[in-house]
Amino acid sequence: MTSTAVPATRAQALCRSAFVVTLLVFLALAAALVAVQLLGVVLLRPDWVSGASQALLVPAITAGVVFGLVGFVGSYLTPGAGDD
């Protein structure tokens, strides 16, 4: 059996990089949100819980949406994705 591997195009490499970066941004924001809220619960500081939610919830959700969109676009750039 011969290999039919296609070298990655510039668009694929760019999309892969964007995928990794958006994943890391999303995970960092979500982890920070949970960590601050957990610390607020442990230290009995309700203002930390609500403040973290007000400051980080929308950016974390936005980063998650961007991450999903980049992954969706990247699936179309994968060679042989539709071939069976």
Backbone as a chain_set.jsonl record, in Angstrom:
{"seq": "MTSTAVPATRAQALCRSAFVVTLLVFLALAAALVAVQLLGVVLLRPDWVSGASQALLVPAITAGVVFGLVGFVGSYLTPGAGDD", "coords": {"N": [[0.844, -1.175, 0.0], [0.592, 2.179, -0.822], [1.533, 5.397, 0.327], [-0.529, 8.211, 0.356], [-0.172, 10.714, 1.318], [-0.694, 14.137, 1.651], [1.152, 17.079, 1.499], [0.954, 19.557, 4.06], [-0.92, 22.456, 3.495], [-0.52, 26.037, 3.354], [-2.805, 27.23, 4.399], [-3.856, 25.151, 5.939], [-1.854, 24.849, 7.871], [-1.957, 27.352, 9.09], [-4.57, 27.3, 10.063], [-4.38, 25.161, 11.846], [-2.612, 26.233, 13.706], [-4.148, 28.403, 14.628], [-6.216, 26.952, 15.749], [-4.966, 25.667, 17.931], [-4.113, 27.903, 19.419], [-6.575, 29.231, 19.981], [-7.795, 27.223, 21.464], [-6.1, 27.099, 23.727], [-6.449, 29.7, 24.751], [-9.189, 29.658, 25.369], [-9.239, 27.571, 27.301], [-7.571, 28.693, 29.275], [-9.026, 30.984, 30.076], [-11.41, 29.796, 31.003], [-10.411, 28.136, 33.037], [-9.332, 30.067, 34.752], [-11.669, 31.423, 35.494], [-13.095, 29.392, 36.891], [-11.221, 28.822, 38.903], [-10.989, 31.252, 40.347], [-13.628, 31.543, 41.196], [-13.91, 29.221, 42.756], [-11.994, 29.716, 44.716], [-13.18, 31.95, 45.843], [-15.464, 30.762, 46.954], [-14.32, 29.015, 48.828], [-12.953, 30.798, 50.495], [-15.054, 32.222, 51.427], [-15.978, 34.535, 50.039], [-18.239, 36.101, 48.473], [-18.293, 38.196, 46.639], [-16.092, 37.733, 45.004], [-16.882, 35.513, 43.597], [-19.119, 36.372, 42.103], [-17.928, 38.547, 40.831], [-15.895, 37.38, 39.288], [-17.448, 35.937, 37.536], [-18.806, 38.001, 36.208], [-16.654, 39.266, 34.974], [-15.25, 37.295, 33.489], [-16.93, 35.396, 32.264], [-18.325, 36.009, 29.784], [-16.068, 36.555, 28.005], [-14.887, 33.963, 28.114], [-16.881, 32.287, 27.04], [-17.073, 33.439, 24.504], [-14.484, 32.906, 23.539], [-14.667, 30.123, 23.461], [-16.616, 29.783, 21.475], [-15.297, 30.876, 19.246], [-13.167, 29.07, 19.123], [-14.598, 26.722, 18.463], [-15.594, 27.452, 15.932], [-13.207, 27.775, 14.488], [-12.284, 25.155, 14.561], [-14.316, 23.945, 13.088], [-14.01, 25.144, 10.549], [-11.44, 24.233, 10.053], [-11.905, 21.524, 9.711], [-12.809, 21.36, 7.133], [-10.563, 21.875, 5.71], [-8.952, 19.712, 5.963], [-7.178, 17.213, 4.337], [-8.742, 14.768, 2.349], [-10.95, 14.475, 3.979], [-13.619, 14.075, 3.316], [-13.542, 11.758, 1.85], [-14.19, 8.311, 1.427]], "CA": [[0.0, 0.0, 0.0], [1.396, 3.39, -0.92], [1.027, 6.535, 1.08], [-1.003, 9.324, -0.463], [-0.173, 11.881, 2.198], [-0.561, 15.42, 0.974], [1.794, 18.034, 2.41], [0.055, 20.576, 4.594], [-0.901, 23.75, 2.821], [-0.369, 27.187, 4.253], [-4.088, 27.422, 5.081], [-3.969, 24.115, 6.962], [-0.925, 25.173, 8.958], [-2.511, 28.521, 9.773], [-5.762, 26.871, 10.791], [-3.927, 24.335, 12.966], [-2.069, 27.15, 14.707], [-5.279, 29.13, 15.209], [-6.936, 25.982, 16.564], [-4.231, 25.489, 19.188], [-4.131, 29.169, 20.169], [-7.916, 29.476, 20.519], [-8.019, 26.232, 22.512], [-5.377, 27.519, 24.922], [-7.102, 30.898, 25.298], [-10.44, 29.225, 25.991], [-8.944, 26.817, 28.522], [-7.029, 29.607, 30.277], [-10.117, 31.804, 30.608], [-12.328, 28.943, 31.768], [-9.725, 27.715, 34.261], [-9.255, 31.231, 35.639], [-13.018, 31.647, 36.007], [-13.394, 28.375, 37.894], [-10.291, 28.952, 40.023], [-11.359, 32.416, 41.161], [-14.895, 31.254, 41.864], [-13.648, 28.224, 43.8], [-11.308, 30.418, 45.794], [-14.192, 32.781, 46.498], [-16.316, 29.9, 47.782], [-13.525, 28.509, 49.954], [-12.639, 31.909, 51.388], [-16.326, 32.878, 51.767], [-15.986, 35.864, 49.433], [-19.207, 36.046, 47.376], [-17.983, 39.196, 45.626], [-15.138, 37.129, 44.066], [-17.626, 34.587, 42.746], [-19.899, 37.142, 41.131], [-17.014, 39.386, 40.047], [-15.246, 36.534, 38.278], [-18.451, 35.626, 36.523], [-19.046, 39.203, 35.413], [-15.468, 39.635, 34.208], [-14.663, 36.246, 32.656], [-17.875, 34.486, 31.628], [-18.528, 36.339, 28.367], [-14.864, 36.25, 27.223], [-14.674, 32.512, 28.023], [-17.849, 31.766, 26.075], [-16.655, 33.93, 23.187], [-13.315, 32.122, 23.122], [-15.154, 28.79, 23.13], [-17.292, 29.857, 20.179], [-14.251, 31.059, 18.232], [-12.486, 27.785, 19.039], [-15.47, 25.82, 17.705], [-15.633, 27.877, 14.532], [-11.911, 27.457, 13.883], [-12.283, 23.709, 14.371], [-15.244, 23.643, 11.997], [-13.346, 25.528, 9.299], [-10.306, 23.338, 9.883], [-12.353, 20.22, 9.231], [-12.942, 21.441, 5.685], [-9.234, 21.979, 5.116], [-8.248, 18.446, 6.149], [-7.207, 16.459, 3.086], [-9.409, 13.477, 2.39], [-11.953, 14.419, 5.042], [-14.89, 13.568, 2.781], [-13.317, 10.542, 1.084], [-14.373, 7.045, 2.151]], "C": [[0.889, 1.237, 0.0], [0.723, 4.505, -0.147], [0.628, 7.647, 0.129], [-1.075, 10.59, 0.371], [0.107, 13.137, 1.399], [0.114, 16.381, 1.94], [0.8, 19.125, 2.834], [0.203, 21.885, 3.831], [-0.746, 24.854, 3.852], [-1.655, 27.423, 5.046], [-4.268, 26.395, 6.191], [-3.075, 24.426, 8.154], [-1.434, 26.36, 9.773], [-3.719, 28.134, 10.617], [-5.377, 26.01, 11.994], [-3.365, 25.212, 14.085], [-3.183, 27.926, 15.405], [-6.088, 28.224, 16.121], [-6.269, 25.83, 17.928], [-4.3, 26.753, 20.04], [-5.513, 29.42, 20.775], [-8.272, 28.467, 21.598], [-7.356, 26.666, 23.812], [-5.997, 28.756, 25.569], [-8.393, 30.517, 26.014], [-10.181, 28.501, 27.303], [-8.404, 27.72, 29.633], [-8.134, 30.455, 30.907], [-11.065, 30.981, 31.47], [-11.688, 28.493, 33.078], [-9.614, 28.873, 35.253], [-10.613, 31.519, 36.269], [-13.341, 30.665, 37.135], [-12.5, 28.535, 39.124], [-10.677, 30.115, 40.933], [-12.669, 32.161, 41.887], [-14.716, 30.236, 42.988], [-12.958, 28.861, 44.995], [-12.277, 31.316, 46.563], [-15.12, 31.977, 47.389], [-15.565, 29.444, 49.02], [-13.254, 29.613, 50.974], [-13.874, 32.705, 51.82], [-16.357, 34.327, 51.295], [-16.951, 35.859, 48.251], [-18.945, 37.085, 46.282], [-16.965, 38.666, 44.609], [-15.874, 36.226, 43.083], [-18.381, 35.362, 41.674], [-19.002, 38.025, 40.265], [-16.302, 38.599, 38.967], [-16.215, 36.199, 37.17], [-18.709, 36.827, 35.615], [-17.868, 39.521, 34.506], [-15.062, 38.58, 33.186], [-15.654, 35.371, 31.905], [-18.05, 34.772, 30.14], [-17.256, 36.126, 27.542], [-14.603, 34.747, 27.078], [-15.636, 31.882, 27.019], [-17.483, 32.198, 24.662], [-15.454, 33.15, 22.67], [-13.717, 30.703, 22.755], [-15.848, 28.753, 21.778], [-16.276, 30.013, 19.055], [-13.48, 29.757, 18.028], [-13.311, 26.791, 18.222], [-15.529, 26.176, 16.236], [-14.323, 27.571, 13.806], [-11.809, 25.955, 13.625], [-13.18, 23.286, 13.228], [-14.617, 23.972, 10.647], [-12.175, 24.588, 9.01], [-10.703, 21.968, 9.37], [-12.53, 20.216, 7.714], [-11.594, 21.519, 4.983], [-8.429, 20.697, 5.238], [-8.321, 17.651, 4.857], [-7.875, 15.103, 3.28], [-10.481, 13.361, 3.446], [-13.263, 13.836, 4.552], [-14.737, 12.28, 2.006], [-13.515, 9.323, 1.963], [-13.729, 5.913, 1.386]], "O": [[1.849, 1.307, 0.768], [-0.498, 4.539, 0.004], [1.369, 7.98, -0.796], [-1.94, 11.438, 0.153], [1.025, 13.186, 0.581], [-0.309, 16.489, 3.091], [-0.063, 19.545, 2.064], [1.312, 22.349, 3.564], [-0.832, 24.624, 5.058], [-1.605, 27.774, 6.225], [-4.775, 26.722, 7.264], [-3.489, 24.285, 9.305], [-1.347, 26.364, 11.001], [-3.866, 28.591, 11.751], [-5.992, 26.126, 13.055], [-3.614, 24.963, 15.265], [-3.164, 28.087, 16.625], [-6.593, 28.67, 17.151], [-6.94, 25.863, 18.96], [-4.522, 26.677, 21.249], [-5.618, 29.78, 21.948], [-8.976, 28.805, 22.55], [-7.971, 26.608, 24.877], [-6.062, 28.851, 26.795], [-8.665, 30.987, 27.119], [-10.832, 28.785, 28.308], [-8.741, 27.532, 30.802], [-8.174, 30.624, 32.126], [-11.474, 31.421, 32.544], [-12.35, 28.471, 34.116], [-9.785, 28.68, 36.456], [-10.69, 31.828, 37.458], [-13.804, 31.066, 38.203], [-12.967, 28.4, 40.255], [-10.69, 29.97, 42.155], [-12.814, 32.517, 43.056], [-15.311, 30.38, 44.055], [-13.297, 28.578, 46.145], [-12.198, 31.424, 47.787], [-15.524, 32.444, 48.454], [-16.1, 29.48, 50.128], [-13.321, 29.378, 52.181], [-13.758, 33.73, 52.492], [-16.714, 35.23, 52.05], [-16.52, 35.632, 47.121], [-19.329, 36.882, 45.13], [-16.972, 39.106, 43.46], [-15.543, 36.174, 41.899], [-18.293, 35.047, 40.487], [-19.292, 38.228, 39.086], [-16.121, 39.091, 37.853], [-15.845, 36.18, 35.996], [-18.817, 36.681, 34.398], [-18.061, 39.994, 33.386], [-14.573, 38.932, 32.113], [-15.254, 34.66, 30.983], [-17.933, 33.861, 29.321], [-17.348, 35.557, 26.454], [-14.144, 34.304, 26.025], [-15.232, 31.028, 26.23], [-17.574, 31.404, 23.726], [-15.409, 32.776, 21.498], [-13.155, 30.133, 21.82], [-15.685, 27.797, 21.019], [-16.385, 29.35, 18.023], [-13.174, 29.384, 16.896], [-12.762, 26.09, 17.371], [-15.516, 25.29, 15.382], [-14.332, 27.157, 12.647], [-11.304, 25.535, 12.583], [-12.845, 22.369, 12.478], [-14.685, 23.173, 9.714], [-11.949, 24.198, 7.864], [-9.928, 21.317, 8.67], [-12.411, 19.167, 7.082], [-11.502, 21.253, 3.784], [-7.337, 20.598, 4.679], [-9.412, 17.433, 4.329], [-7.606, 14.391, 4.247], [-10.889, 12.25, 3.784], [-13.954, 13.161, 5.315], [-15.74, 11.744, 1.534], [-13.064, 9.296, 3.108], [-13.773, 4.765, 1.829]]}, "num_chains": 1, "name": "protein.A"}
